[in-house]
Amino acid sequence: MTSTNTISTQLREDTRDLHLAAERSPFMQSFFRGQVGREIYCHMLARLQQVYALIEKYHTQHADHPVLGKMYFPELFRVEAMQQDLAFFNHTPAQNGEMTEATRSYADRIEWLANNWPAGIIAHQYTRYLGDLSGGQMIKKVVKRAYSLADERGVAFYNFADVPDIPAFKERYRQAIDSLPIDDSEKQRLVDEANLSFRHNIALFNELDTETKAG
Protein backbone atom coordinates (compact mmCIF):
# COMPACT_ATOMS: atom_id res chain seq x y z
CA MET A 1 0.00 0.00 0.00
CA THR A 2 1.37 3.42 -0.89
CA SER A 3 1.60 6.23 1.63
CA THR A 4 -0.17 8.82 -0.53
CA ASN A 5 -3.77 9.67 0.26
CA THR A 6 -5.04 10.23 -3.29
CA ILE A 7 -7.07 7.39 -4.72
CA SER A 8 -5.91 8.08 -8.29
CA THR A 9 -2.28 7.64 -7.28
CA GLN A 10 -3.07 4.55 -5.22
CA LEU A 11 -4.92 3.03 -8.15
CA ARG A 12 -2.05 3.73 -10.52
CA GLU A 13 0.71 2.52 -8.23
CA ASP A 14 -0.96 -0.37 -6.45
CA THR A 15 -2.32 -1.97 -9.62
CA ARG A 16 0.91 -1.60 -11.61
CA ASP A 17 1.99 -5.23 -11.32
CA LEU A 18 -1.28 -6.72 -12.55
CA HIS A 19 -1.64 -4.00 -15.15
CA LEU A 20 1.72 -5.02 -16.60
CA ALA A 21 0.79 -8.70 -16.31
CA ALA A 22 -2.31 -8.05 -18.43
CA GLU A 23 -0.35 -6.11 -21.05
CA ARG A 24 2.35 -8.77 -21.18
CA SER A 25 0.01 -11.75 -21.28
CA PRO A 26 0.76 -14.18 -24.14
CA PHE A 27 -2.45 -13.21 -25.95
CA MET A 28 -1.76 -9.48 -25.81
CA GLN A 29 1.82 -10.03 -26.95
CA SER A 30 0.51 -11.95 -29.95
CA PHE A 31 -2.05 -9.23 -30.54
CA PHE A 32 0.54 -6.45 -30.54
CA ARG A 33 2.62 -8.47 -33.02
CA GLY A 34 -0.39 -8.68 -35.34
CA GLN A 35 -0.64 -12.45 -34.93
CA VAL A 36 -4.28 -12.64 -33.81
CA GLY A 37 -6.77 -13.44 -36.55
CA ARG A 38 -9.92 -11.45 -37.19
CA GLU A 39 -12.19 -14.13 -35.73
CA ILE A 40 -10.35 -14.24 -32.40
CA TYR A 41 -10.20 -10.45 -32.30
CA CYS A 42 -13.97 -10.36 -32.77
CA HIS A 43 -14.38 -12.89 -29.97
CA MET A 44 -12.42 -10.53 -27.72
CA LEU A 45 -14.64 -7.58 -28.68
CA ALA A 46 -17.84 -9.60 -28.29
CA ARG A 47 -16.87 -10.85 -24.84
CA LEU A 48 -15.69 -7.50 -23.58
CA GLN A 49 -18.84 -5.91 -24.97
CA GLN A 50 -20.91 -7.96 -22.55
CA VAL A 51 -18.89 -6.59 -19.66
CA TYR A 52 -19.07 -3.01 -20.91
CA ALA A 53 -22.83 -3.38 -21.40
CA LEU A 54 -23.26 -4.24 -17.73
CA ILE A 55 -20.95 -1.47 -16.53
CA GLU A 56 -22.87 1.05 -18.61
CA LYS A 57 -26.29 -0.32 -17.65
CA TYR A 58 -25.65 -0.19 -13.93
CA HIS A 59 -23.70 3.04 -14.03
CA THR A 60 -26.70 4.67 -15.70
CA GLN A 61 -29.12 3.11 -13.23
CA HIS A 62 -27.00 4.41 -10.35
CA ALA A 63 -26.27 7.83 -11.88
CA ASP A 64 -27.62 9.45 -8.70
CA HIS A 65 -25.62 7.24 -6.33
CA PRO A 66 -23.65 9.38 -3.83
CA VAL A 67 -20.35 7.75 -4.84
CA LEU A 68 -20.77 5.97 -8.19
CA GLY A 69 -22.73 8.92 -9.55
CA LYS A 70 -19.70 11.18 -9.12
CA MET A 71 -17.95 9.14 -11.84
CA TYR A 72 -20.82 9.07 -14.33
CA PHE A 73 -19.18 9.90 -17.66
CA PRO A 74 -21.44 8.62 -20.47
CA GLU A 75 -19.02 10.09 -23.01
CA LEU A 76 -16.84 7.08 -22.23
CA PHE A 77 -19.49 4.48 -23.07
CA ARG A 78 -18.27 1.98 -25.66
CA VAL A 79 -21.05 -0.52 -26.38
CA GLU A 80 -22.45 1.24 -29.44
CA ALA A 81 -18.96 1.65 -30.90
CA MET A 82 -18.18 -2.02 -30.27
CA GLN A 83 -21.41 -2.99 -32.03
CA GLN A 84 -20.35 -0.93 -35.04
CA ASP A 85 -17.00 -2.71 -35.18
CA LEU A 86 -18.53 -6.17 -34.83
CA ALA A 87 -20.99 -5.36 -37.61
CA PHE A 88 -18.13 -4.17 -39.81
CA PHE A 89 -16.33 -7.48 -39.26
CA ASN A 90 -19.60 -9.39 -39.94
CA HIS A 91 -19.59 -10.95 -36.49
CA THR A 92 -23.11 -12.29 -36.13
CA PRO A 93 -25.49 -11.62 -33.20
CA ALA A 94 -25.35 -15.29 -32.25
CA GLN A 95 -21.59 -15.04 -31.86
CA ASN A 96 -21.93 -11.79 -29.94
CA GLY A 97 -24.02 -13.63 -27.37
CA GLU A 98 -21.32 -16.13 -26.51
CA MET A 99 -20.62 -16.41 -22.80
CA THR A 100 -17.41 -18.21 -21.89
CA GLU A 101 -16.33 -19.12 -18.37
CA ALA A 102 -14.05 -16.09 -18.04
CA THR A 103 -16.66 -13.76 -19.51
CA ARG A 104 -19.35 -15.11 -17.19
CA SER A 105 -17.12 -14.69 -14.14
CA TYR A 106 -16.32 -11.11 -15.16
CA ALA A 107 -19.99 -10.31 -15.82
CA ASP A 108 -21.09 -11.95 -12.58
CA ARG A 109 -18.74 -9.70 -10.65
CA ILE A 110 -20.28 -6.57 -12.17
CA GLU A 111 -23.76 -7.90 -11.35
CA TRP A 112 -22.71 -8.58 -7.76
CA LEU A 113 -21.30 -5.07 -7.37
CA ALA A 114 -24.46 -3.49 -8.75
CA ASN A 115 -26.52 -5.31 -6.13
CA ASN A 116 -24.15 -5.12 -3.18
CA TRP A 117 -21.57 -2.35 -3.61
CA PRO A 118 -22.31 -0.05 -6.56
CA ALA A 119 -19.27 2.13 -5.88
CA GLY A 120 -17.08 -0.83 -6.74
CA ILE A 121 -18.03 -0.44 -10.40
CA ILE A 122 -15.72 2.59 -10.43
CA ALA A 123 -12.74 0.24 -10.23
CA HIS A 124 -13.84 -1.56 -13.39
CA GLN A 125 -14.56 1.73 -15.14
CA TYR A 126 -11.04 2.82 -14.24
CA THR A 127 -9.26 -0.29 -15.51
CA ARG A 128 -11.18 -0.58 -18.77
CA TYR A 129 -12.06 2.94 -19.93
CA LEU A 130 -8.90 4.68 -18.76
CA GLY A 131 -6.92 1.96 -20.48
CA ASP A 132 -8.90 2.55 -23.65
CA LEU A 133 -8.20 6.26 -23.47
CA SER A 134 -4.51 5.85 -22.69
CA GLY A 135 -3.59 3.09 -25.13
CA GLY A 136 -6.45 3.28 -27.58
CA GLN A 137 -4.66 5.14 -30.34
CA MET A 138 -1.71 2.74 -30.28
CA ILE A 139 -4.05 -0.28 -30.30
CA LYS A 140 -6.06 1.23 -33.14
CA LYS A 141 -2.90 1.33 -35.24
CA VAL A 142 -2.26 -2.34 -34.45
CA VAL A 143 -5.80 -3.28 -35.49
CA LYS A 144 -5.68 -1.26 -38.71
CA ARG A 145 -2.35 -2.75 -39.69
CA ALA A 146 -3.23 -6.33 -38.73
CA TYR A 147 -6.57 -6.36 -40.57
CA SER A 148 -5.63 -4.04 -43.46
CA LEU A 149 -8.16 -1.35 -42.61
CA ALA A 150 -7.93 1.67 -44.86
CA ASP A 151 -10.06 4.07 -42.84
CA GLU A 152 -11.85 4.40 -39.50
CA ARG A 153 -14.35 1.63 -40.18
CA GLY A 154 -13.70 -1.25 -37.79
CA VAL A 155 -11.97 0.84 -35.12
CA ALA A 156 -14.86 2.81 -33.63
CA PHE A 157 -14.06 1.24 -30.25
CA TYR A 158 -10.88 3.32 -30.03
CA ASN A 159 -12.39 6.63 -31.17
CA PHE A 160 -13.79 8.83 -28.39
CA ALA A 161 -15.72 11.41 -30.40
CA ASP A 162 -17.21 12.89 -27.22
CA VAL A 163 -13.78 13.30 -25.58
CA PRO A 164 -12.04 15.78 -27.92
CA ASP A 165 -9.23 16.56 -25.46
CA ILE A 166 -8.11 13.30 -23.87
CA PRO A 167 -5.37 14.74 -21.59
CA ALA A 168 -7.82 17.35 -20.25
CA PHE A 169 -10.48 14.71 -19.69
CA LYS A 170 -8.05 12.43 -17.84
CA GLU A 171 -7.19 15.31 -15.52
CA ARG A 172 -10.89 15.95 -14.94
CA TYR A 173 -11.36 12.24 -14.25
CA ARG A 174 -8.45 12.21 -11.78
CA GLN A 175 -9.91 15.19 -9.93
CA ALA A 176 -13.32 13.51 -9.78
CA ILE A 177 -11.97 10.24 -8.41
CA ASP A 178 -9.78 12.05 -5.87
CA SER A 179 -12.85 13.95 -4.67
CA LEU A 180 -14.98 10.88 -4.00
CA PRO A 181 -16.70 11.00 -0.57
CA ILE A 182 -15.06 7.81 0.73
CA ASP A 183 -12.76 6.96 3.61
CA ASP A 184 -9.39 5.21 3.50
CA SER A 185 -10.98 1.80 3.96
CA GLU A 186 -13.20 2.28 0.91
CA LYS A 187 -10.24 3.58 -1.08
CA GLN A 188 -8.42 0.35 -0.36
CA ARG A 189 -11.50 -1.63 -1.40
CA LEU A 190 -11.45 0.19 -4.75
CA VAL A 191 -7.76 -0.60 -5.22
CA ASP A 192 -8.42 -4.26 -4.43
CA GLU A 193 -11.36 -4.28 -6.84
CA ALA A 194 -9.25 -2.73 -9.59
CA ASN A 195 -6.71 -5.51 -9.14
CA LEU A 196 -9.54 -8.02 -9.35
CA SER A 197 -10.64 -6.36 -12.59
CA PHE A 198 -7.18 -6.89 -14.05
CA ARG A 199 -7.34 -10.54 -13.01
CA HIS A 200 -10.64 -10.91 -14.85
CA ASN A 201 -9.08 -9.37 -17.94
CA ILE A 202 -6.10 -11.70 -17.72
CA ALA A 203 -8.42 -14.72 -17.45
CA LEU A 204 -10.29 -13.55 -20.54
CA PHE A 205 -7.03 -13.06 -22.43
CA ASN A 206 -5.83 -16.52 -21.37
CA GLU A 207 -8.98 -18.08 -22.83
CA LEU A 208 -8.41 -16.25 -26.08
CA ASP A 209 -4.78 -17.34 -26.13
CA THR A 210 -5.84 -20.97 -25.78
CA GLU A 211 -8.29 -20.54 -28.67
CA THR A 212 -5.61 -18.83 -30.78
CA LYS A 213 -3.18 -21.69 -30.29
CA ALA A 214 -5.89 -24.31 -30.85
CA GLY A 215 -6.70 -22.69 -34.19
VEXSE-489130 format. One record per residue (C-alpha): residue number from 1; residue in three letters; x, y, z. Coordinates in Angstrom, 3 decimals, always signed. Layout:
# residues N
+--------+------+----------+----------+----------+
| drengu | roro |        X |        Y |        Z |
+--------+------+----------+----------+----------+
|    NUM |  ALA |        X |        Y |        Z |
...
+--------+------+----------+----------+----------+
# end
This chain:
# residues 215
+--------+------+----------+----------+----------+
| drengu | roro |        X |        Y |        Z |
+--------+------+----------+----------+----------+
|      1 |  MET |   +0.000 |   +0.000 |   +0.000 |
|      2 |  THR |   +1.365 |   +3.419 |   -0.885 |
|      3 |  SER |   +1.597 |   +6.234 |   +1.629 |
|      4 |  THR |   -0.166 |   +8.818 |   -0.534 |
|      5 |  ASN |   -3.768 |   +9.673 |   +0.264 |
|      6 |  THR |   -5.044 |  +10.235 |   -3.288 |
|      7 |  ILE |   -7.072 |   +7.386 |   -4.722 |
|      8 |  SER |   -5.913 |   +8.078 |   -8.286 |
|      9 |  THR |   -2.282 |   +7.636 |   -7.276 |
|     10 |  GLN |   -3.071 |   +4.551 |   -5.221 |
|     11 |  LEU |   -4.921 |   +3.030 |   -8.147 |
|     12 |  ARG |   -2.053 |   +3.728 |  -10.524 |
|     13 |  GLU |   +0.712 |   +2.522 |   -8.227 |
|     14 |  ASP |   -0.962 |   -0.368 |   -6.445 |
|     15 |  THR |   -2.317 |   -1.973 |   -9.624 |
|     16 |  ARG |   +0.905 |   -1.598 |  -11.610 |
|     17 |  ASP |   +1.993 |   -5.234 |  -11.324 |
|     18 |  LEU |   -1.284 |   -6.723 |  -12.548 |
|     19 |  HIS |   -1.638 |   -3.997 |  -15.154 |
|     20 |  LEU |   +1.719 |   -5.023 |  -16.596 |
|     21 |  ALA |   +0.786 |   -8.701 |  -16.315 |
|     22 |  ALA |   -2.314 |   -8.052 |  -18.429 |
|     23 |  GLU |   -0.349 |   -6.106 |  -21.047 |
|     24 |  ARG |   +2.347 |   -8.771 |  -21.176 |
|     25 |  SER |   +0.007 |  -11.754 |  -21.276 |
|     26 |  PRO |   +0.756 |  -14.182 |  -24.142 |
|     27 |  PHE |   -2.453 |  -13.214 |  -25.949 |
|     28 |  MET |   -1.760 |   -9.479 |  -25.813 |
|     29 |  GLN |   +1.819 |  -10.030 |  -26.948 |
|     30 |  SER |   +0.511 |  -11.952 |  -29.951 |
|     31 |  PHE |   -2.051 |   -9.229 |  -30.537 |
|     32 |  PHE |   +0.538 |   -6.450 |  -30.545 |
|     33 |  ARG |   +2.618 |   -8.472 |  -33.024 |
|     34 |  GLY |   -0.387 |   -8.683 |  -35.343 |
|     35 |  GLN |   -0.640 |  -12.452 |  -34.927 |
|     36 |  VAL |   -4.282 |  -12.644 |  -33.809 |
|     37 |  GLY |   -6.772 |  -13.443 |  -36.552 |
|     38 |  ARG |   -9.921 |  -11.446 |  -37.186 |
|     39 |  GLU |  -12.187 |  -14.129 |  -35.731 |
|     40 |  ILE |  -10.354 |  -14.242 |  -32.404 |
|     41 |  TYR |  -10.200 |  -10.446 |  -32.298 |
|     42 |  CYS |  -13.974 |  -10.358 |  -32.770 |
|     43 |  HIS |  -14.375 |  -12.892 |  -29.968 |
|     44 |  MET |  -12.424 |  -10.528 |  -27.723 |
|     45 |  LEU |  -14.636 |   -7.576 |  -28.678 |
|     46 |  ALA |  -17.837 |   -9.604 |  -28.285 |
|     47 |  ARG |  -16.870 |  -10.853 |  -24.842 |
|     48 |  LEU |  -15.689 |   -7.500 |  -23.584 |
|     49 |  GLN |  -18.842 |   -5.906 |  -24.968 |
|     50 |  GLN |  -20.914 |   -7.962 |  -22.554 |
|     51 |  VAL |  -18.890 |   -6.591 |  -19.655 |
|     52 |  TYR |  -19.072 |   -3.009 |  -20.912 |
|     53 |  ALA |  -22.829 |   -3.379 |  -21.396 |
|     54 |  LEU |  -23.260 |   -4.241 |  -17.725 |
|     55 |  ILE |  -20.955 |   -1.473 |  -16.528 |
|     56 |  GLU |  -22.868 |   +1.054 |  -18.608 |
|     57 |  LYS |  -26.286 |   -0.320 |  -17.655 |
|     58 |  TYR |  -25.646 |   -0.190 |  -13.934 |
|     59 |  HIS |  -23.703 |   +3.037 |  -14.028 |
|     60 |  THR |  -26.696 |   +4.667 |  -15.702 |
|     61 |  GLN |  -29.116 |   +3.105 |  -13.228 |
|     62 |  HIS |  -26.998 |   +4.412 |  -10.352 |
|     63 |  ALA |  -26.268 |   +7.833 |  -11.881 |
|     64 |  ASP |  -27.622 |   +9.453 |   -8.696 |
|     65 |  HIS |  -25.621 |   +7.238 |   -6.333 |
|     66 |  PRO |  -23.646 |   +9.379 |   -3.829 |
|     67 |  VAL |  -20.349 |   +7.752 |   -4.844 |
|     68 |  LEU |  -20.768 |   +5.975 |   -8.195 |
|     69 |  GLY |  -22.732 |   +8.924 |   -9.547 |
|     70 |  LYS |  -19.698 |  +11.178 |   -9.123 |
|     71 |  MET |  -17.954 |   +9.137 |  -11.841 |
|     72 |  TYR |  -20.815 |   +9.073 |  -14.335 |
|     73 |  PHE |  -19.185 |   +9.900 |  -17.662 |
|     74 |  PRO |  -21.442 |   +8.619 |  -20.473 |
|     75 |  GLU |  -19.024 |  +10.088 |  -23.007 |
|     76 |  LEU |  -16.842 |   +7.081 |  -22.231 |
|     77 |  PHE |  -19.490 |   +4.480 |  -23.069 |
|     78 |  ARG |  -18.266 |   +1.977 |  -25.659 |
|     79 |  VAL |  -21.049 |   -0.522 |  -26.376 |
|     80 |  GLU |  -22.445 |   +1.238 |  -29.436 |
|     81 |  ALA |  -18.959 |   +1.651 |  -30.903 |
|     82 |  MET |  -18.178 |   -2.021 |  -30.268 |
|     83 |  GLN |  -21.412 |   -2.988 |  -32.028 |
|     84 |  GLN |  -20.347 |   -0.928 |  -35.036 |
|     85 |  ASP |  -16.998 |   -2.713 |  -35.184 |
|     86 |  LEU |  -18.535 |   -6.173 |  -34.830 |
|     87 |  ALA |  -20.992 |   -5.356 |  -37.611 |
|     88 |  PHE |  -18.131 |   -4.175 |  -39.813 |
|     89 |  PHE |  -16.330 |   -7.482 |  -39.260 |
|     90 |  ASN |  -19.601 |   -9.389 |  -39.937 |
|     91 |  HIS |  -19.585 |  -10.952 |  -36.488 |
|     92 |  THR |  -23.114 |  -12.291 |  -36.134 |
|     93 |  PRO |  -25.492 |  -11.615 |  -33.203 |
|     94 |  ALA |  -25.346 |  -15.295 |  -32.246 |
|     95 |  GLN |  -21.587 |  -15.040 |  -31.858 |
|     96 |  ASN |  -21.930 |  -11.789 |  -29.939 |
|     97 |  GLY |  -24.017 |  -13.628 |  -27.371 |
|     98 |  GLU |  -21.316 |  -16.131 |  -26.506 |
|     99 |  MET |  -20.623 |  -16.410 |  -22.797 |
|    100 |  THR |  -17.411 |  -18.213 |  -21.891 |
|    101 |  GLU |  -16.330 |  -19.120 |  -18.368 |
|    102 |  ALA |  -14.051 |  -16.088 |  -18.039 |
|    103 |  THR |  -16.665 |  -13.760 |  -19.506 |
|    104 |  ARG |  -19.353 |  -15.112 |  -17.189 |
|    105 |  SER |  -17.120 |  -14.692 |  -14.141 |
|    106 |  TYR |  -16.325 |  -11.114 |  -15.162 |
|    107 |  ALA |  -19.990 |  -10.310 |  -15.817 |
|    108 |  ASP |  -21.092 |  -11.954 |  -12.575 |
|    109 |  ARG |  -18.736 |   -9.701 |  -10.647 |
|    110 |  ILE |  -20.276 |   -6.568 |  -12.167 |
|    111 |  GLU |  -23.761 |   -7.902 |  -11.354 |
|    112 |  TRP |  -22.711 |   -8.579 |   -7.764 |
|    113 |  LEU |  -21.305 |   -5.072 |   -7.373 |
|    114 |  ALA |  -24.464 |   -3.494 |   -8.753 |
|    115 |  ASN |  -26.523 |   -5.307 |   -6.132 |
|    116 |  ASN |  -24.149 |   -5.119 |   -3.181 |
|    117 |  TRP |  -21.567 |   -2.352 |   -3.613 |
|    118 |  PRO |  -22.313 |   -0.047 |   -6.564 |
|    119 |  ALA |  -19.274 |   +2.132 |   -5.878 |
|    120 |  GLY |  -17.077 |   -0.834 |   -6.739 |
|    121 |  ILE |  -18.029 |   -0.444 |  -10.397 |
|    122 |  ILE |  -15.722 |   +2.588 |  -10.426 |
|    123 |  ALA |  -12.739 |   +0.236 |  -10.232 |
|    124 |  HIS |  -13.844 |   -1.557 |  -13.393 |
|    125 |  GLN |  -14.561 |   +1.728 |  -15.143 |
|    126 |  TYR |  -11.044 |   +2.818 |  -14.237 |
|    127 |  THR |   -9.258 |   -0.291 |  -15.507 |
|    128 |  ARG |  -11.179 |   -0.581 |  -18.769 |
|    129 |  TYR |  -12.055 |   +2.937 |  -19.934 |
|    130 |  LEU |   -8.896 |   +4.681 |  -18.758 |
|    131 |  GLY |   -6.918 |   +1.960 |  -20.475 |
|    132 |  ASP |   -8.905 |   +2.547 |  -23.651 |
|    133 |  LEU |   -8.198 |   +6.264 |  -23.475 |
|    134 |  SER |   -4.509 |   +5.845 |  -22.688 |
|    135 |  GLY |   -3.593 |   +3.089 |  -25.131 |
|    136 |  GLY |   -6.445 |   +3.276 |  -27.575 |
|    137 |  GLN |   -4.658 |   +5.143 |  -30.341 |
|    138 |  MET |   -1.714 |   +2.740 |  -30.279 |
|    139 |  ILE |   -4.045 |   -0.284 |  -30.299 |
|    140 |  LYS |   -6.061 |   +1.231 |  -33.135 |
|    141 |  LYS |   -2.896 |   +1.331 |  -35.241 |
|    142 |  VAL |   -2.260 |   -2.339 |  -34.455 |
|    143 |  VAL |   -5.804 |   -3.278 |  -35.486 |
|    144 |  LYS |   -5.683 |   -1.257 |  -38.709 |
|    145 |  ARG |   -2.350 |   -2.752 |  -39.691 |
|    146 |  ALA |   -3.234 |   -6.333 |  -38.731 |
|    147 |  TYR |   -6.567 |   -6.357 |  -40.573 |
|    148 |  SER |   -5.632 |   -4.041 |  -43.461 |
|    149 |  LEU |   -8.164 |   -1.354 |  -42.613 |
|    150 |  ALA |   -7.926 |   +1.672 |  -44.864 |
|    151 |  ASP |  -10.064 |   +4.072 |  -42.836 |
|    152 |  GLU |  -11.846 |   +4.397 |  -39.496 |
|    153 |  ARG |  -14.352 |   +1.626 |  -40.181 |
|    154 |  GLY |  -13.703 |   -1.249 |  -37.789 |
|    155 |  VAL |  -11.966 |   +0.838 |  -35.123 |
|    156 |  ALA |  -14.862 |   +2.812 |  -33.626 |
|    157 |  PHE |  -14.058 |   +1.243 |  -30.251 |
|    158 |  TYR |  -10.880 |   +3.322 |  -30.033 |
|    159 |  ASN |  -12.387 |   +6.630 |  -31.168 |
|    160 |  PHE |  -13.793 |   +8.834 |  -28.393 |
|    161 |  ALA |  -15.721 |  +11.408 |  -30.396 |
|    162 |  ASP |  -17.208 |  +12.886 |  -27.215 |
|    163 |  VAL |  -13.785 |  +13.299 |  -25.584 |
|    164 |  PRO |  -12.035 |  +15.779 |  -27.916 |
|    165 |  ASP |   -9.232 |  +16.558 |  -25.457 |
|    166 |  ILE |   -8.113 |  +13.298 |  -23.871 |
|    167 |  PRO |   -5.374 |  +14.736 |  -21.586 |
|    168 |  ALA |   -7.816 |  +17.350 |  -20.245 |
|    169 |  PHE |  -10.482 |  +14.706 |  -19.691 |
|    170 |  LYS |   -8.050 |  +12.427 |  -17.842 |
|    171 |  GLU |   -7.187 |  +15.308 |  -15.516 |
|    172 |  ARG |  -10.887 |  +15.946 |  -14.943 |
|    173 |  TYR |  -11.355 |  +12.239 |  -14.249 |
|    174 |  ARG |   -8.451 |  +12.211 |  -11.781 |
|    175 |  GLN |   -9.908 |  +15.187 |   -9.930 |
|    176 |  ALA |  -13.315 |  +13.515 |   -9.779 |
|    177 |  ILE |  -11.971 |  +10.240 |   -8.405 |
|    178 |  ASP |   -9.783 |  +12.051 |   -5.869 |
|    179 |  SER |  -12.854 |  +13.949 |   -4.667 |
|    180 |  LEU |  -14.981 |  +10.880 |   -3.997 |
|    181 |  PRO |  -16.703 |  +11.000 |   -0.574 |
|    182 |  ILE |  -15.065 |   +7.810 |   +0.730 |
|    183 |  ASP |  -12.762 |   +6.959 |   +3.610 |
|    184 |  ASP |   -9.393 |   +5.211 |   +3.498 |
|    185 |  SER |  -10.978 |   +1.799 |   +3.962 |
|    186 |  GLU |  -13.201 |   +2.285 |   +0.914 |
|    187 |  LYS |  -10.244 |   +3.585 |   -1.082 |
|    188 |  GLN |   -8.418 |   +0.351 |   -0.357 |
|    189 |  ARG |  -11.499 |   -1.635 |   -1.404 |
|    190 |  LEU |  -11.449 |   +0.189 |   -4.746 |
|    191 |  VAL |   -7.755 |   -0.597 |   -5.221 |
|    192 |  ASP |   -8.418 |   -4.264 |   -4.427 |
|    193 |  GLU |  -11.365 |   -4.282 |   -6.842 |
|    194 |  ALA |   -9.246 |   -2.728 |   -9.586 |
|    195 |  ASN |   -6.710 |   -5.512 |   -9.136 |
|    196 |  LEU |   -9.542 |   -8.024 |   -9.355 |
|    197 |  SER |  -10.637 |   -6.361 |  -12.593 |
|    198 |  PHE |   -7.181 |   -6.886 |  -14.050 |
|    199 |  ARG |   -7.345 |  -10.543 |  -13.009 |
|    200 |  HIS |  -10.644 |  -10.911 |  -14.852 |
|    201 |  ASN |   -9.085 |   -9.369 |  -17.937 |
|    202 |  ILE |   -6.101 |  -11.698 |  -17.722 |
|    203 |  ALA |   -8.420 |  -14.716 |  -17.448 |
|    204 |  LEU |  -10.290 |  -13.547 |  -20.535 |
|    205 |  PHE |   -7.025 |  -13.064 |  -22.430 |
|    206 |  ASN |   -5.827 |  -16.525 |  -21.375 |
|    207 |  GLU |   -8.982 |  -18.081 |  -22.829 |
|    208 |  LEU |   -8.406 |  -16.247 |  -26.080 |
|    209 |  ASP |   -4.778 |  -17.339 |  -26.134 |
|    210 |  THR |   -5.844 |  -20.972 |  -25.781 |
|    211 |  GLU |   -8.289 |  -20.539 |  -28.672 |
|    212 |  THR |   -5.613 |  -18.835 |  -30.783 |
|    213 |  LYS |   -3.176 |  -21.695 |  -30.292 |
|    214 |  ALA |   -5.893 |  -24.305 |  -30.852 |
|    215 |  GLY |   -6.703 |  -22.688 |  -34.189 |
+--------+------+----------+----------+----------+
# end
